[in-house]
């Protein structure tokens, strides 16, 4: 029995020594392979981190755009009913049309944005004229030395709202929270979520975002013509005795283009206005509104004003006083809207009627409409917008290429929105000098 115990002890000792030897060998292998294991473990950690970001709650999304942005924008919008814009500006030298009224708005701005706060320096010129076609025809005949076989009677009525100045704009952008439209699992459908068009075509959830940017504008005005005249005129030729009439004047000005009686002194006014930008973004609809002078006041202390009467049929050609007036005026408001929606709502029809290549292109096309609303006239454009994939032409966001047409004025508009450059151009003809409507917008954007 004693020999049996000795034999068991010897066997246990040999097994322990063998196990210890194996543990030492495993430790050596582990030490040798430890750097390799650490190297292989690093990508796995990164992948896990990426997965965590992509699956986070949409409520926790943050804006990763760069904090500082410099922008330069130029906006030019003009329309003239009686004649092409550039021809009317060139002393009515062109072809007369049957329309009425005219408007022109030009604004350039250089601005700096830090996060949600924007400060800009802008220069603005706004011209608005309500003029009938009869009076425009009389101006056209007179400026082009046209002689008529019979005397023409003219209902002479015109209203003007013209101002120009320079100043500052301070704006703040408000980002409303994302609206998450997750859908919970419906057990009645064997663990599948209920059918929803948006989810089926645009991932399992969508995010709708609203951004509102009010801006305070303060301009120092150095030019104004505000008011008009009313009366009756006659015209048969540009000779002094073959045109004339009687009109009542009632307008304020910095330069009098009718009575030509300048008042001495320097006259400056102030404009205080509210501009507003609103953007709505979702996978099924993108909309944007931009308003200039949504609410505004012009304060002009000591504005030159006349309430005179001009008559070529009396001994006194000009009757009435000119004086200085403290004026409070409302600047005309301009509104711009645009909206786009993808063509994916017609997926089934496009697959049936279009060849595969055209169907693939159609997935990047949006219906695209916009409107320019002014006190003189409103313009409505309809067409399509093509969007590239992110990364094209150095832009991280999709590039938007638009083609639209205003059927009422037969004006075509082209647009392009890039991450760093945006452009817009509209004209009735390829020759801009013959177009009654001209739109030119340019934007340059640099972030750092």
Secondary structure, 3 states (H helix, E strand, C coil): CHHHHHHHHHHHHHHHHHHHHHHHHHHHHHHHHHHHHHHHHHHHHHHHHHHHHHCCCHHHCCCCCCCEEEEEEEEEEEEECCCCHHHHHCCCCCCCCCCCCEEEEEEEEEEEEECCEEEEEEEEEEEEEEECHHHHHHHHHHHCCCCCCCCEEEEEEEEEEEEEEEEEEEEEEEECCCEECCCCECHHHCCCECCCHHHHHCCCCCEEEEEEEEEEEEEEEEEEEEEEEEEEEEECCCCHHHEEEEEEEEEEECCCCCCCCCCCCCCCEEEEEEEEEEEEECCCCEEEEEEEEEEEEEEEEEEEEECCEEECCCCCCEECCEEEEEEEECCCCEEEEEEEEEHHHHHHHHHHHCCHHHHHHHCCEEEEEEEEECCCCEEEEEEEEEECCCCHHHCCCCCEEEEEEECCCCEEEEEEECCCEEEEEEECCCCHHHCCEEEEEEEEEEEC
